[in-house]
Amino acid sequence: PDIQNIENNPINQGVITIHGGPKPNQISSHSQKRLLKMPKCSGKDFEIICLIGRGDVGRVYLAKKTKDLIIPTARGQDYFAIKVMSIFDLKKRNKLKRFQSEYDILLAAEHPFINSLHCAFADERNYYLVMEYCQSGDMAGFMRSQPNKRFDEKVVLQYAAEIVSAIEYLHYHGIIYRDLKTENVLIHADGHLRLTDFDLAKRIMTERTLQISDEKLFKTSIHEVSQSFVGTAEYLSPEMLKGEHSQATDFWTLGILIYEMLYGVTPFFVPQGGYAVISRRIQSGLYTFPSLPKVTDHCKDLIKKLLQQDPKQRIGYQFGCSEIKKHPFFKNVNFAVIYPPAIKQEQKDLSQMTSPFQREAEHIAREFAGTSFKVPHRAQILYPQALKLIQQSGQPVAPKPIDILEMQEMQMLSQKEKPAVATYSGKVDQKRVGVQELFGDYKKKKEEVKTEPKVEITEEQVEKVQEKRKIQNEDSM
């Protein structure tokens, strides 16, 4: 259906109503309830099928659960995406908080357009996040499969509305997403979007989060500012290039994403240009609208208002996503309902998926050798070589299961992360680069950062953590 003419869409025909809304003072108790629903599982409960994605802090594998494992939040589902993050690598690269951030947000968030976490576990080598599998992959790949490698405006309207709904939910809970891009938007089998990859997200505590009532229109705490460099080069907002950003940064990236969905390229992209060239274009604010395809004036106006250089002048600054939802582009959209998908998805036979490439088999072997996961034969025959490499790196050859929450607490006690040392990713050459490679003034900023003293764990602290976990387990029984 054409959701531009939503008045002609009967609400009772294929439309699902979203009841209620996010309640900011309930997210902690909600996390506890979700924890109680999650089953205790381990590697023996899953069979690894193939590698389906990789990021800065982990790899994602398609996995099939065993018949014995029952996941209450995913009844009828057999296939899942498991994100694997090496504890050794996270500690070495000083990025343990990246996992903690993603785990906490996925545990707390429950929204139709945010990827669901069904369970999580850990061993002495890795963290494992078991999430819903989106068979059509990310928006970047899905868009390339479309005619002209872009979406029609009516499709963009629905996708943009779903993203605004998800961002509003995150902001309402004091979370800045910070990494909105086509690679982090997944296409589910139901044809709707799912935001994923929250390791760069930032949670800020605000007075509004504690006091605002559901009936009142709230102001986004735009003045809650984070000082760190994160994101993808073509999506970076001007304020991020200066080292500061807030919720308004998510509105900038929304403008970039809408533009890319319409035209198949980001507004500040420079062919064969590097990060420095792109950042200069962003700071200049110069971009154009191609003559084709034809785009409505309302759509162009929304993009212009989202891509304001000054975050204070950007749409959404005063009243957050509620201000964006009132823009004429979304005039015929009812944000309280989920419409039939703009593009229907073909169901894939996941039982036929294999791991055909030798390189994938090597990744699987290095990741799961010595664990209780079942893996493809091609990877299993590489286990002896993989175990030697694991042993040489000083990691456990046969890692024991550990309590994921207790592990987090212990790691946070033993390590404090340095500020402003996150990395960028960009589509110019598809590689991660450090902040030092992007901005010359970073060295000066780094010298101004005082090194935090190393914190040693005492036996008393270990006992306190263990006692705390014991009490929590007794309370939940």
Number of C-alpha atoms within 10 A of each C-alpha: 13 13 19 18 12 15 11 10 15 9 15 8 9 12 14 13 13 12 7 8 11 16 16 20 15 13 18 12 11 15 18 13 14 17 17 11 14 16 16 14 17 19 18 13 18 24 19 24 21 23 21 18 14 12 12 12 18 17 19 21 21 27 25 20 18 13 9 7 15 18 18 11 15 15 8 9 13 18 24 24 25 26 23 21 23 21 22 16 15 17 14 10 13 16 20 24 19 18 22 17 17 19 19 15 22 21 22 22 21 19 17 16 23 23 23 22 24 21 21 23 19 24 21 19 23 23 22 22 23 23 22 20 23 22 23 18 18 22 19 20 15 17 18 13 11 11 9 12 16 21 23 17 19 16 19 20 24 24 21 19 20 22 21 21 20 23 25 22 22 22 22 24 25 22 20 25 25 28 25 28 21 19 17 17 23 27 24 19 18 16 19 22 25 23 26 21 19 24 23 21 20 19 17 17 12 15 9 17 20 13 10 16 13 12 6 7 11 16 17 23 23 19 13 13 15 17 14 18 24 22 23 20 22 24 29 26 30 24 17 19 19 14 16 15 25 25 30 30 28 24 29 27 24 22 23 26 24 26 20 20 24 24 22 17 16 18 25 23 21 15 8 8 11 16 23 14 13 21 22 14 18 23 16 12 16 10 14 8 12 10 7 8 14 12 15 10 11 14 19 16 14 18 21 18 18 26 26 18 18 11 22 13 14 19 24 24 23 17 15 23 24 18 13 22 19 11 15 14 20 20 13 13 21 15 15 13 13 20 22 18 18 18 14 11 15 11 10 11 8 14 9 7 11 13 20 11 11 11 12 15 22 18 16 26 24 20 21 24 24 18 17 17 16 19 21 17 11 17 24 18 14 17 19 14 13 23 21 13 14 19 12 11 11 9 15 15 19 17 17 13 17 16 13 16 14 14 17 15 15 15 16 14 17 12 19 17 16 14 13 17 18 18 19 21 21 16 14 16 11 8 10 14 14 13 18 13 13 17 14 11 11 17 12 9 11 15 9 9 11 9 12 10 8 10 11 10 13 10 8 8 13 15 11 11 15 14 12 12 16 11 10 11 10 8 8 10 6
